Amino acid sequence: MAICSITVIPSSKGTSISDSVARCVKVLQDAPDLKFQITPMSTQIEGPINRLFDILSKMHEAAFANGVGRVNTSIVIDDRRDKEISIGVLVKRMLVSIEHCFDITVKWRHPLLMTRV
């Protein structure tokens, strides 16, 4: 499994990008085989690398709807092949590290807009 982060920014329809982003989310909703988390700045997706490339392309294309003439898409891929990784495990490890490093209990959880993890 691989994990990727994608940010899709339509750049020719004013300041609001929510309609285009909603179309990208719809692409993910139509892919029940993939796990994902949506955050205010990007979306993390987990799945087989070839499947990720397919869905990333569809999300990029979905942002062109409604007359958008230009889309900037940034993608970061973590493709670890020596052992299984998942979004949930990586988040848990990070929280444990924060608690250990700062001798605190992490109570705050980022409110996710949508998730299928």
Order of alpha helices (4+ residues) and beta strands (2+ residues): beta-alpha-beta-beta-alpha-beta-alpha-beta
